[in-house]
C-alpha cells in the first residue's frame, strides 16, 4: 500500500474521490487536509468528516487549512456543488470528530521536513501547498509523487474560456507551486477529466447493483447533474477528482507528455496553464501533462471499488450496456 495525503475542498467530485481513495486497497490515506475552494474551508472539513464516517475511517486525521487564496478574493463553486457542497443534501454530522488543532499548512510543512515514502494528491486549489512550500522549500523533494487535479492544455476552461477552477480560484498559489515545488507535477487536467462523465445510465446501474451506495450517489449528484445540463448541455456530470486518485493508483489510465508549465495570475487569462509543449522557453520540464485517458478502464476500477464488486463483473456489464 502506498501512503498518500489528500488535500481537498469537498465538493461533490472530491467526495467521490475520497470514497474511492478510502476504499481502495492499493493506497493508505495517512491524512486529509482541507482548503477553501468548492466551498468555504469549514464546510469542506465537515464534508471530509462525513465521508470518513461513511467509510468507518474516523481514525484518519483531518487538518483544516487556508480559508482564503493567497492574494485574490475567495469565490467558491457553490453554484456548482450546492451551498453545503454535497448537492443540498444537508446530511447531518453524527460524529463529534473535529479537525486537528494544527493548521494544515503547518502539518504539511512539518510532515515533509524530511524524506517520506508518502505522496500528495491535490484535488483543490493549491493554497495549502504553496503556503507550506514557503515555510519549507524542501517539501517537493521530500515527497514521493505529487498529483494535481487542475489546469487544462487544449480543452476549454470550466470557469473562464481558458482556466480550470482550482487554478483560477488561487492562481498565485498554482503559479508558485509550478515554479518552486522541485517535484514533477502530474497534472490531471480538463483534457482528460472531461472524458469522465457519470451518466444517468451509470447512476442507474449503480442503483441496481448496490442500492444503498447507488442511492447515496444519486442524492449527492442530482444537483451536479442539473448544473451540467444547464451550463454545458451535458447529460450527466463530469467527475474530475476521482480520475486523479485512479491515475495515482494506476498510471496506465492516463498518458501525456512532460513540459515546462507556468500559470497566469492576472487579467482575463487568470488561472490559465501555459504549457510549453514545443520547448519554446527551453526550460527544464516541471510537469507531466495528461492528454489521453482510458475511460473504460477508469469506470471499471472506480465502480468496482465504490460498489464492492468484482472488476470483471463491472467490465462485462459496462460492455453490455455499451458504456465507455
C-alpha positions in Angstrom: 0.0 0.0 0.0 1.3 3.4 -1.0 1.0 6.2 1.5 -0.8 9.4 0.5 -2.0 12.7 1.9 -5.1 14.1 0.1 -5.6 17.9 0.0 -9.2 18.7 -1.0 -12.2 21.1 -1.0 -15.3 18.8 -0.9 -17.3 19.4 -3.2 -19.2 16.5 -4.8 -16.5 15.1 -7.0 -13.9 15.5 -4.2 -16.3 13.4 -2.0 -16.4 10.7 -4.7 -12.6 10.8 -4.9 -12.3 10.4 -1.2 -14.7 7.5 -1.1 -12.7 5.9 -3.9 -9.4 6.5 -2.1 -10.6 5.4 1.3 -12.0 2.1 -0.1 -9.1 1.3 -2.5 -6.8 -1.5 -1.2 -3.8 -0.1 -3.1 -3.3 3.1 -1.0 -3.2 4.2 2.6 -4.6 7.6 3.3 -2.5 8.8 6.2 -4.1 12.3 6.5 -6.5 14.6 4.8 -6.1 18.4 4.6 -8.8 20.9 3.5 -8.6 24.2 1.7 -11.1 26.8 0.6 -12.4 26.1 -3.0 -15.7 24.5 -4.0 -16.9 25.5 -0.5 -15.6 27.6 2.4 -12.9 25.6 4.2 -15.0 24.8 7.3 -17.7 23.2 5.2 -15.1 21.2 3.3 -13.8 19.9 6.6 -17.3 18.9 7.7 -17.8 17.0 4.4 -14.5 15.2 4.9 -15.6 14.0 8.3 -19.0 12.9 6.8 -17.0 10.9 4.3 -14.8 9.3 6.9 -17.8 8.5 9.0 -19.5 6.8 6.0 -16.3 4.7 5.3 -15.8 3.9 9.0 -12.4 5.6 8.9 -12.6 8.2 11.6 -9.1 7.2 12.7 -7.6 9.3 9.8 -6.6 12.8 11.0 -8.1 15.9 9.3 -6.2 19.2 9.2 -8.2 22.3 8.3 -6.2 24.7 6.1 -6.4 28.0 4.3 -9.7 30.0 4.3 -8.7 32.4 1.6 -6.5 32.3 -1.5 -3.0 33.9 -1.3 -3.9 37.2 -2.8 -7.2 37.1 -4.7 -10.7 37.3 -3.2 -12.3 33.9 -2.5 -15.0 32.8 -4.9 -16.5 29.4 -4.1 -18.1 27.0 -6.5 -21.3 26.5 -4.5 -23.3 27.3 -7.6 -21.9 24.0 -8.9 -21.9 21.9 -5.8 -24.7 23.4 -3.6 -24.4 25.6 -0.6 -23.4 22.6 1.6 -21.0 21.2 -1.1 -23.0 18.0 -1.3 -25.8 18.9 -3.7 -28.0 20.5 -1.0 -28.4 17.1 0.8 -27.7 18.6 4.2 -26.6 15.3 5.6 -26.3 15.6 9.4 -22.9 15.1 11.1 -23.4 12.2 13.6 -19.9 12.0 14.9 -18.2 14.5 17.2 -14.9 14.2 15.4 -13.1 17.5 14.9 -10.2 18.7 12.8 -6.8 18.5 14.5 -5.7 21.7 16.2 -2.6 22.2 14.0 -3.2 24.1 10.7 -2.9 22.1 7.5 -0.1 24.3 6.2 1.9 23.7 9.4 1.2 20.0 9.2 2.4 19.7 5.6 5.5 21.8 6.2 6.5 19.7 9.2 5.4 16.3 7.8 7.7 16.7 4.8 10.6 18.2 6.8 12.4 15.0 5.9 12.2 12.4 3.2 9.0 10.4 3.4 7.6 7.5 1.4 4.4 9.5 1.0 2.8 11.2 -2.0 0.4 14.1 -2.1 -2.8 14.3 -4.2 -4.2 17.8 -4.5 -7.8 17.9 -5.5 -8.5 21.6 -4.9 -6.7 25.0 -5.2 -3.1 24.8 -4.3 -3.2 27.4 -1.5 -2.1 25.0 1.3 0.7 23.5 -0.8 2.1 26.9 -1.8 1.9 28.2 1.8 3.6 25.1 3.2 6.2 25.3 0.4 7.0 28.9 1.5 7.6 27.6 5.1 9.5 24.5 4.0 11.1 24.8 0.4 12.1 21.1 0.6 8.5 19.7 0.6 8.6 18.7 -3.1 12.0 17.0 -2.7 10.8 15.0 0.3 7.6 13.6 -1.1 7.3 10.5 -3.4 4.9 11.9 -6.0 2.7 15.0 -6.5 -0.6 14.7 -8.4 -2.7 17.8 -9.0 -6.2 17.8 -10.4 -6.2 21.1 -12.2 -5.4 23.1 -15.2 -6.0 22.5 -18.9 -3.9 22.2 -22.0 -6.1 22.2 -25.1 -9.5 21.8 -23.6 -11.6 24.9 -22.8 -11.9 26.1 -19.2 -14.8 25.4 -16.8 -14.9 28.8 -15.1 -13.5 31.0 -17.9 -12.7 30.4 -21.6 -9.1 29.3 -20.7 -9.0 28.3 -17.0 -9.9 25.3 -14.8 -11.5 26.3 -11.5 -8.8 25.1 -9.0 -6.0 27.1 -10.6 -8.4 30.0 -11.3 -9.5 30.1 -7.7 -6.0 30.7 -6.5 -3.7 31.4 -9.5 -0.9 32.8 -7.3 -0.7 29.5 -5.4 -0.7 27.5 -8.6 2.0 29.6 -10.2 4.1 29.4 -7.1 3.9 25.6 -6.8 4.7 25.1 -10.5 7.7 27.3 -10.2 9.1 26.2 -6.8 7.9 22.7 -5.9 11.0 21.0 -7.3 9.0 17.8 -8.0 7.4 16.7 -11.2 3.7 17.9 -11.1 1.5 15.2 -12.6 -1.3 17.4 -13.9 -4.6 15.7 -14.4 -6.5 18.5 -16.1 -9.6 19.0 -18.1 -8.2 17.4 -21.2 -8.7 14.0 -19.5 -11.3 14.7 -16.8 -13.9 15.9 -19.3 -13.9 12.4 -20.6 -15.1 11.1 -17.2 -18.8 11.7 -17.4 -21.0 10.0 -14.8 -24.1 9.5 -16.9 -27.7 8.7 -15.9 -27.2 5.1 -17.2 -24.1 4.6 -15.0 -26.1 6.0 -12.0 -29.0 3.7 -12.6 -26.6 0.8 -12.9 -25.1 1.7 -9.5 -28.6 1.7 -8.0 -29.4 -1.7 -9.5 -26.1 -3.4 -8.5 -25.7 -1.8 -5.0 -28.9 0.0 -4.0 -27.5 1.6 -0.8 -24.4 3.1 -2.5 -26.4 3.9 -5.6 -29.0 5.9 -3.8 -26.3 7.8 -1.9 -24.6 8.6 -5.3 -28.0 9.7 -6.7 -28.6 12.0 -3.7 -25.2 13.9 -4.0 -25.0 14.0 -7.8 -28.6 15.2 -8.6 -27.6 18.9 -8.1 -24.4 18.3 -10.2 -26.4 16.7 -13.0 -28.7 19.7 -13.2 -25.8 22.1 -13.2 -24.0 20.4 -16.0 -27.2 20.3 -18.1 -28.0 23.9 -17.6 -24.4 25.1 -18.1 -23.0 22.8 -20.8 -25.8 20.6 -22.0 -24.1 17.6 -20.6 -26.4 14.7 -19.7 -24.7 13.6 -16.5 -21.8 15.2 -14.6 -18.1 15.4 -15.1 -16.4 13.9 -12.1 -12.9 15.4 -12.2 -11.3 14.4 -8.9 -11.8 10.6 -8.9 -9.6 10.4 -12.0 -6.7 12.0 -10.2 -6.9 9.3 -7.5 -7.4 6.5 -10.1 -4.4 7.7 -12.1 -2.3 7.8 -8.9 -3.2 4.1 -8.3 -2.7 3.0 -11.9 -0.5 5.3 -14.1 -1.6 3.3 -17.2 -5.0 5.1 -17.0 -3.6 8.4 -18.4 -0.9 9.2 -20.9 0.7 12.6 -21.6 4.0 14.4 -22.1 6.5 16.3 -20.0 6.8 20.1 -20.3 7.6 23.3 -18.6 4.3 24.9 -17.4 3.6 28.3 -15.9 0.3 29.7 -14.6 -1.1 33.1 -15.5 -2.1 35.1 -12.4 -3.9 38.2 -13.7 -6.4 39.5 -16.2 -8.8 37.7 -18.4 -6.5 34.7 -18.7 -6.1 34.3 -14.9 -5.5 30.7 -13.9 -4.6 29.6 -17.5 -1.9 26.9 -17.6 0.7 27.9 -20.2 2.1 24.6 -21.4 5.3 24.9 -23.4 4.7 21.8 -25.4 7.3 22.7 -28.1 10.0 23.9 -25.7 9.9 27.5 -26.8 11.3 28.7 -23.4 13.9 25.9 -23.3 13.3 25.4 -19.5 13.5 22.2 -17.6 10.2 20.4 -17.6 8.3 20.7 -14.3 5.1 18.9 -15.2 3.6 15.8 -16.8 0.6 16.9 -18.7 -2.1 14.3 -19.2 -3.8 14.3 -22.6 -5.3 10.8 -23.0 -7.4 8.6 -20.7 -8.8 5.1 -20.8 -12.3 5.9 -19.9 -13.5 2.2 -19.8 -10.7 1.2 -17.5 -11.4 4.1 -15.2 -15.1 3.2 -14.7 -14.3 -0.5 -14.2 -11.9 0.3 -11.4 -14.0 3.2 -9.9 -17.3 1.3 -9.8 -15.7 -1.9 -8.6 -14.3 -0.1 -5.5 -17.4 2.0 -4.8 -19.9 -0.8 -5.3 -17.8 -3.5 -3.7 -18.0 -5.6 -6.9 -15.6 -7.7 -8.9 -13.9 -5.7 -11.7 -14.6 -8.4 -14.2 -18.4 -8.2 -13.5 -18.3 -4.4 -13.9 -16.3 -4.8 -17.2 -18.8 -7.3 -18.6 -21.8 -5.2 -17.6 -20.4 -1.9 -19.0 -19.6 -3.6 -22.3 -23.2 -5.0 -22.4 -24.5 -1.5 -21.7 -22.1 0.0 -24.2 -20.6 2.3 -21.7 -17.1 3.6 -22.2 
